[in-house]
């Protein structure tokens, strides 16, 4: 009896949690005006793709989708490269000022990113980088959380592996490229998906740094569309579906790695 | 680590350079610049020619002190944090306890449905919720109507707008805390519960005497992460209410954005950002203090 009640509760609450998404998907396939009726319609009587066609052809959402894909991929690639080199150095090298440098970098975790945005905007404006991909890329090149995660992982790699490679004549970079990186694949995937989703979902900095609609990422494009389409739920729901589906797919495929990242305490919004 | 001295430190610096230099240029320098800016009258004229900028000491901060809109943004954000944090913690702990129960199968699928909102794009779901809250056609009023509850203008009523944002935020973030709580629950040794059962403790006693104290460090961690995140409230009001009605959902970051990037009062905006930093710093220090006293 208790078990049945538990299941009923779980099923009902799961559906309740998912209802916003179900309604979003359903409304996105309705023709204009069909989602603005009372009582609300939960399933489209006829499925039309008008909203998607409108968004992708007449409004510049296709371009925003492309911007989001390019930017999230670029930030992920560069931050994995930079963070992994630094994490490896912190794990396996001895050098002057090591612990001081690491502690200094920890400040990166405490200061909210909003503090940096005003000077960053002025800096990038003065060198003409506002409204370019670079404006987003430069803020995501490296971060202490990524360095920390990779350092922890690399510390478990035995020194003997590295030494053996050195005796065989490998350079420092070859050791990193041929030994460390392959062994770090799980942590790189974890960090990669966190970075990708974080960049895709980010809003405030892209809203500030991307000023022209041809450069907008999806969240910025959606917020700007919302200003003119407050009475078009069908259109806006299609825009939300286009924005959300890629992150859900990436998450579902690499779920295990993402959850591991959360356990390591690192996912910040 | 004993042989690490054999790896040359020149290589280490080369490996570190790209990350450290980019964090230096795009993080540390802007933080210091923002601090200096908060003591200047940097405004729209200064955007044209930097040399019109003057140091004005603490004037921005004293102006903040007398600015009713700033106090309102502080009060709104505080209200949001105080309301949303306990609800979020309670819901995520409840979900974690349910999913940790031995009676349940197919945990993965339930966990997934609770967690999905967390990974989705905030701006997109804020738009979805804006329509869910629609006074005439919104599905929330429809469902409440089934239970005989009168429709409300969720985002248009000054007393309901922030609670409506709280509901959406809890829905969006509880999945993250739930995952951390599940991990915390699984770390509690099973024999503690067995021993208590032998002594005749019921479920409620076990929850109070074992689960709650053993979970205290996890709860502390989760609370801090949640509070720090919630203090940075921005996108939800930006999309759903534009800070209205009657500025009742204007947040600290919202006010900072408005002053800095709409009116270009960048010196003043920088001082707002440092108040935010200060609040977050205090919360973080409190966490370290509490963690230490807990371990001692």
Interface residues (C-beta under 8 A of the other chain):
Chain A: X2 X3 X6 X7 X9 X10 X13 X14 X15 X17 X18 X19 X20 X21 X23 X24 X27 X35 X36 X37 X38 X39 X40 X42 X81 X82 X83 X85 X86 X88 X89 X90 X92 X93 X94 X95 X96 X101 X105 X107 X108 X110 X111 X112 X114 X115 X116 X117 X118 X119 X120 X121 X122 X123 X138 X139 X141 X142 X143 X144 X147 X159 X162 X163 X166 X172 X173 X176 X197 X200 X201 X203 X204 X208 X218 X219 X220 X222 X223 X226 X233 X236 X237 X239 X240 X243 X244 X247 X248 X251 X255 X258 X259 X262 X263 X265 X267 X268 X269
Chain B: X1 X2 X3 X4 X5 X6 X7 X8 X9 X11 X12 X13 X14 X15 X16 X18 X19 X20 X22 X23 X25 X26 X27 X28 X29 X30 X31 X33 X34 X37 X47 X95 X98 X101 X103 X104 X109 X110 X112 X113 X114 X116 X117 X119 X120 X121 X122 X123 X124 X125 X127 X128 X129 X130 X131 X132 X134 X136 X137 X138 X139 X142 X171 X173 X176 X179 X180 X183 X221 X225 X228 X229 X232 X234 X235 X238 X239 X253 X256 X257 X260 X261 X266 X269 X270 X273 X274 X276 X277 X280 X281 X284
